[in-house]
């Protein structure tokens, strides 16, 4: 059960323009932002960071960025963000079977060597304590240039915030990510847990 209820869209109509980014990329406004909207400047700051991380002018594929966010959320144990990143990954062209194979990314033929090292990096960077070492960073640099590495770490950093926010708030999952996660992530050990809607 959510520890704070999200505000209604009517209560935060002045954020409609800001929320449009999530409606375009995710298909709905997340409950996390509707909770955060109690402090509109905080919601706007997080939305600005999200826009920067997922700017289509970046060089790292937007689907891969969603998989990186998914891996970071797995490392953090955030079931809410896993449901969201899974939904968003599929909206950005990642096939459901590739998403379902993420726990086996090191051996799955669905993943390239570049994707494997990016996901290794996401798991290490999202771990507490941080587990990125020089060897991993060098492996990452064999597939991605410095600008692309900044994009990849930007995704991990963004989900560092979202993972902590949503796990601490026990944010309730919205219908679409809940259904997508039940369909495509249950076999990976995903469950709604404290993020399940109250009936």
N, C-alpha and C positions, 0 to 999 in steps of 0.2 A: 504494500500500500504506500502510495506517495506520501512523503513527509510534509510536503507543501503542495497545495493544489495549483495547477496552472491557471493563469488568468484567462478570461474569455477574450476572444479577438476584439470584441466591442470595447473592452476595457483598455485596450492598448492600440487603438486605431491609429495613433500617431506613429506607430512602428510599421504600418502596412508596407511602405516602400522598402524598408529594410528587410522585412520578412519575405518580400518577393523573391529574393535570392534563393531561399530554401524551397519556396514553392516551385521554382524553376528546376532546381537541381535534385530535390528529394521528392517533390510532389505534394508536400504539406508542410505546415509549420510545426516543428517538434515541440512537444510539451516542455522540454528543457528550456527552450527560449521563452515560452509563455510563463514559466516560473521565474526565469531570470528577468523578465520584463518589469518586475517590481522595481527594478533599478534600470530604467531605459538606457542610460549611458553604458552600463555593463553589457546589456544585450547588444547594443550597437557596436561596441568594441569587439565582442566575440564574432559578430556577423562580419565585421570588417576583416578580422583575421581569417575567417573562413573564406571570404572572397579572395584574399591574397593567396591562401594556400591552394585554392582550386581555380585560380585564374587560368582561363583557357589559353592564354598566351604562353604558359609554361611549356617546358620541353618534355616533362615526364607525363606519360599517358594518364588521362584522368581515371580510367578504370584501374590501372596499377596503383594510383594514389589511394583509391578506395580499398584495395586489397591491403595496402600498407596500413591504413587506418584500422582495418579489420584485425590485422596481426597485432598491432599495438594494443587494441582493445582486448584481444585474447590474452596478451601478456599481463594486462592490468586486471583481467577478470570482469570486465564491464559487459554484462549481457545486453543492456540497453543499447550501447554503442555498437556491439556486434550485430544486432538486428538492423540498426540504421546503416552501418557501412555495408552490410550484405545487400540490403535493398538498393542502396545507392550504387554499389558495384554493378549489379545487374542492370540498373537504369543506364549505366555507362558502358554497356557492351560486354561485361564479364559473363560468360555462360554459367548457369547455375551449377553445372557439374564441376567447373573449375573452382567456384567458391566452396562447394562441398568438399573438394579435395585439398583445401588449404592446410588441414592438419598434416597431410602427407606431401606437402609442397617439395620437400627435398628429393623425393623419389618419383613424384607424379610426372608423367610425360606431358601433362598440360602446362607445366611451368618451364620457362626458359632459365638458363643460368643467370641471366641478369635479374630476372624476377626472384629467383631463389636468394640471391645475395641481398636484394632490397628487402625481402621479408626477413631474412636473418638479421639484418640491421634494425628493422622495425622491432622485432622481438627483443633484441639486446638493448636498444635505446629506450624502450618502454619499460624495461625491467627495473626493479628497485632492489638493490642498488644498480645503477647503470652498468651494463655489461659490454659496452662497446670498447674494443681494444684496438691497438694499432693494426694488427693483422686483419681484422674484420674491415676496418676503414680502408685499408689498402685493397682488399678484395672488392669492396664497393667501388673504389676509384678505377678499377679496371673496366667497369661497365658504365659508369656515370661520371660526367665531368663535375667540376666544383659547383656550377650553377644548379645542376640537377640534384646534387647531394643536398644543397640548401632546400630545394623543393621537397625532397624526401623527408628530411628532418623536420621541415615545417609541418608536414602531416602528422608526424609522431608528436610534435609539440602541441599541436591543436588538440589531438586526442588525449594528451596528458591532462588538459583542462577538462574536456568533456567527460572522460572516464571518471575523474574525481567528482565532478559535479553530479553526474547522473547516478553514480553508486551511492553517494552521500545523501542525495535527495530521494532515492528509490523512485525515480521518475517513472511514471506509468507509460508503457508502450502504446503507441497509436495503432489502429487496426492494420494498416498496410505492412509496416515492418514486423508486427507480431505474426501475421499470416505468412509472410515471406520466410521469416526465421523458422517457424514451425515446419514449413514445407521443405526448406533447403539446408537448415543448420542443425536440426534435431539429431541427425546421425553423427554430428561432430561433438555431441555432448551439450549443445545449447538447450537451455530451458528459460522460460520467462522469469521464474523466481519472483523476487520482490517487485519486478516491473510488470507483472501480470495485472490487467485491469480488474478492478473489483466488480463482482457480479451482484 
